[in-house]
C-alpha cells in the first residue's frame, strides 16, 4: 500500500514564505500548519487545503504526492 507525502515545506521554500506568514494569511495556527508541513497529520480539511493553495498560488498536487511503497 502506498502513502501520501506532504510537500508543503518545499512549496513554501519556493514561494519564500515563512510559516508565520502563511499561518496569518491562511487563518490556521502555526502549530497546525507545522504539523502539515512536517507530515504529522492523518487528515486535512479541504477548506484548509484550498486556503493554502490560494495563498501559495499552487495546486493540491504541488503539496500532496502519492508514493507507492515497494
N, C-alpha and C positions, 0 to 999 in steps of 0.2 A: 504494500500500500504506500502511496506517495505522501508527500506533505506539502503544506503551504509555507513558503518562506516570505517574510516581510522585508521589503527593501526601502522602507521609509527613510532610514539613515542615508542611503545613497542618493535618493531624490532630494532630500534636504541639503545635502552637501553640494549637489549640482546646482541647486537654486540659491545657495549661500544664505540659508535662513536658519536661525537658531531655534532650539526647542521652545524657548520662552516666547519668541516672536510668533511661531506657529501656534502655540497654545493660546495666545491672546487673540489671534485672528480667527482661529477655528472655534474658540469657546469651549475648549476641553482642557482639563487640568494638566499641569506639567507631568504629574505622576502617571496619569493615564496615557498621555502621549509617549512618555518614556517607555512604558510597557509595550506599546505598539511598536515603537522604534526598535526595541530590543527583542521583539518576538516573544514576549512573555504573556501572550493573551491566547484565549481559545475562541474568541468571537469578537466581531466588530460590527457596530450598527452601520447600516447603510447611510444614515444621516451623517455620521462621523466621517465615513469614507468619502461621501460627497463633499463635505466641507473641506477636508484635507485636499482633495483633488482640485477644488475650486481655488483654494489659496495657492497651491503649488503649480497650478496650470498643467495638470497631468491627467493621465488615465488610470483607472484602478489597476490595470495590468502593469503599470510602471512601479506600483507599490507592492503588489501581490504577485508571487511567482510560484508555479507548481513544479515540484521536483519529484521525479519517480525515484523511489528508493530501490536499490538493487539488492 
